[in-house]
Amino acid sequence: MKSAQYSYETDMGSFLDLLDAYRMYQESRIMYYESVTMYLKMIAELEKATGLNLKN
């Protein structure tokens, strides 16, 4: 993201390149949080099924 911004600011990259880098950055953040959410849901289901507290 920073390299795309630098490229844009120094006229070495286009605004479209900057927007694409920002989009990819946001998509990766969304995927990360979706993965964390899925992990926590699976832990909760496993705890419910076993009756154990797995977070400690």
LINMO-V7144 format. One record per residue. N is the residue number from 0. RES is the residue in one letter. PHI is phi in whole degrees, 0 to 359 (NA if undefined). PSI is psi as a letter, one per 40 degrees, with the letter a starting at -180 (NA if undefined). NEAR is the number of other ideal C-beta (glycine too) atoms within 8 Angstrom. Layout:
# LINMO-V7144
[[N & RES & PHI & PSI & NEAR] [N & RES & PHI & PSI & NEAR]]
This chain:
# LINMO-V7144
[[0 & M & NA & d & 7] [1 & K & 295 & d & 5] [2 & S & 292 & d & 7] [3 & A & 294 & d & 13] [4 & Q & 294 & d & 10] [5 & Y & 298 & d & 9] [6 & S & 300 & d & 11] [7 & Y & 294 & d & 13] [8 & E & 294 & d & 6] [9 & T & 259 & e & 6] [10 & D & 60 & f & 5] [11 & M & 259 & e & 6] [12 & G & 222 & i & 8] [13 & S & 269 & i & 6] [14 & F & 296 & d & 6] [15 & L & 297 & d & 6] [16 & D & 299 & d & 11] [17 & L & 296 & d & 13] [18 & L & 296 & d & 8] [19 & D & 295 & d & 9] [20 & A & 297 & d & 12] [21 & Y & 295 & d & 10] [22 & R & 298 & d & 8] [23 & M & 296 & d & 8] [24 & Y & 298 & d & 9] [25 & Q & 295 & d & 8] [26 & E & 297 & d & 8] [27 & S & 292 & d & 8] [28 & R & 295 & d & 8] [29 & I & 299 & d & 8] [30 & M & 297 & d & 8] [31 & Y & 299 & d & 8] [32 & Y & 293 & d & 8] [33 & E & 295 & d & 8] [34 & S & 294 & d & 8] [35 & V & 298 & d & 8] [36 & T & 299 & d & 8] [37 & M & 297 & d & 8] [38 & Y & 300 & d & 8] [39 & L & 294 & d & 8] [40 & K & 296 & d & 8] [41 & M & 293 & d & 8] [42 & I & 298 & d & 10] [43 & A & 298 & d & 8] [44 & E & 295 & d & 8] [45 & L & 294 & d & 10] [46 & E & 298 & d & 12] [47 & K & 296 & d & 7] [48 & A & 289 & d & 6] [49 & T & 262 & e & 7] [50 & G & 76 & e & 5] [51 & L & 255 & i & 6] [52 & N & 263 & h & 5] [53 & L & 266 & e & 8] [54 & K & 279 & e & 5] [55 & N & 260 & NA & 3]]
